[in-house]
Amino acid sequence: KMETGVNSFSRFKEAFRLKEADASQYSPLVLAYIGDAVYEIMIRTKVVNDGNVQVNKLHKHTAGLVKASAQMELTEEEKTVCRRGRNAKSGSMAKNATMKEYRMATGFEALVGYLYLAERFDRLTEVVSLGLEKIGELKEEDGR
């Protein structure tokens, strides 16, 4: 039986029998792996919420978001996570991206994954939404 007032993520962890995790103990590529999925669900949620729009509209701006995030005020800890992600050797490269763009994206995804696994959802939301604002995808009329 679950206690009242327990947040949804706690329920999720309990239902899936997830053990406590220290986000700083994961390799940068594992952080990028989960971060890619978390970022993807955030962007897809935004696209679906916008109604009948082209599905790839926001997703195509990933490079812009990654560049915008590089200009954000990150903590030293967050900068370290990004740097570790950027410097990780993955053995593959995304189509339609230069090596530099791919590494920058991997650094950003590692940060997203880190914040998610550390359960820093407020900061995760702030980082992604600030990036969206900087590339013009989150406007005042969106109610923000």
C-alpha positions, 0 to 999 in steps of 0.5 A: 500500500502506498502512502498518500502524498508520495510523488508520482516518480516515487510510485514509478520507482516502487512499481518497477522495483528500482533501486536508489541510484547515484547519477554521478556513478554512471558513465557519460554515455549511459547518462546520454542514453537515458538523457536522449530518451528523457529529452525526446519525451519532453519535446514530443509532449510539447509538440503534441500539446501544441496540437496539429503541428508538424511532428518534426518541427521542434525536433529539428531544432535540437542543434539550436537547443544544444547551442543555446544550452551551451550559453546557459548559466550552468553550475560547475557540477553541470558543466563537468557532466556536459564536458564528460559527455562531450569527451566520451568516445561513443564509436558511432555518430549521428547522421546529418551532424558534424562530430562537434555537433554530435559531441555537443549533443551528447554532452547536453543529453548527458546533462539531461540524463544526469538531472533526471537520474538525480531526480532534479526535475525542477532544474531539468525543466528549467534547462530544457525550457530555457533552451527552448526560449533561447531558440524561439520555441517557447513564446509568451503566448504559450502561457509562460 
